[in-house]
Amino acid sequence: MDKPQILLLTHGGWGMSLVKGVRMILGAVDFVDEVPLLPEMTLPEYLGKVKAQVEKLPEGSLILTDVFGGTTTNVGAKLGKDFNIKVYSGLNAPMLLEACSQITFTGALNPDTVLASGQEAVKDVVAEVMNAMNNR
């Protein structure tokens, strides 16, 4: 069985910058690919490019998108439904790091844990620090 893959759908291609950061921590993550939405692309063109990538994904793969309600997420949602692939919006570094760590170290992917990592990573830093200092 092929190991799961991660497909990033982001505006302008910024997802690959996150991948560079993940590579600094984990090394090679050759199971991550991206289809960037560029300003000159039409919706049908973007949908076609993403569909071509999704058709290659092995079972258990994951699509991560940037902006809920945006074109990248809407395209991901349509294809995720059509191909029975989990799609999560709100891509952030901890979410991607969790997904890549799972695939790197286990060869598998637990999408629920990936989603939780992304959600738990969003913090009010000043409030967190102040709370920690007050609880000493």
Rosetta blueprint (number, residue, H / E / L):
1 M L
2 D L
3 K L
4 P L
5 Q L
6 I E
7 L E
8 L E
9 L E
10 T L
11 H E
12 G L
13 G L
14 W L
15 G H
16 M H
17 S H
18 L H
19 V H
20 K H
21 G H
22 V H
23 R H
24 M H
25 I H
26 L H
27 G L
28 A L
29 V L
30 D L
31 F L
32 V E
33 D E
34 E E
35 V L
36 P L
37 L E
38 L L
39 P L
40 E L
41 M L
42 T L
43 L H
44 P H
45 E H
46 Y H
47 L H
48 G H
49 K H
50 V H
51 K H
52 A H
53 Q H
54 V H
55 E L
56 K L
57 L L
58 P L
59 E L
60 G L
61 S L
62 L E
63 I E
64 L E
65 T E
66 D L
67 V L
68 F L
69 G L
70 G L
71 T H
72 T H
73 T H
74 N H
75 V H
76 G H
77 A H
78 K H
79 L H
80 G H
81 K H
82 D H
83 F H
84 N L
85 I L
86 K E
87 V E
88 Y E
89 S E
90 G L
91 L L
92 N L
93 A H
94 P H
95 M H
96 L H
97 L H
98 E H
99 A H
100 C H
101 S H
102 Q H
103 I H
104 T H
105 F H
106 T H
107 G L
108 A L
109 L L
110 N L
111 P H
112 D H
113 T H
114 V H
115 L H
116 A H
117 S H
118 G H
119 Q H
120 E H
121 A L
122 V L
123 K L
124 D L
125 V H
126 V H
127 A H
128 E H
129 V H
130 M H
131 N H
132 A H
133 M H
134 N H
135 N L
136 R L
